[in-house]
């Protein structure tokens, strides 16, 4: 289970990645092909070498991939359906109509 500090750090990292991802998606949406200097610096800090040489759609994929380990998978418990009891006399396959 995550401790309080770990959860805070996870949320902070996820928020930072999400902000970068949002900015990249806005650039892509407006058909911009050049990164801003600040965005390029943020990408370098994330470990992306020479972000100016990478197309924005590929940068979006890279940042999205960096985000995946921080996302939580919620397992939904499925309720078991009760099966109806079948009367053996009616299920004998006698073909009664």
Buried (B, 14 or more C-beta within 10 A) or exposed (E): EEEEEEEEEBEEBBEBBBEBBEBBBEBBEEEEEEBEEEBBEBBEEBEBEEBEEBEBEEBBEBBBEBBEEBEEEEEEEEEEEEEEEEEEEEEEEEEEE
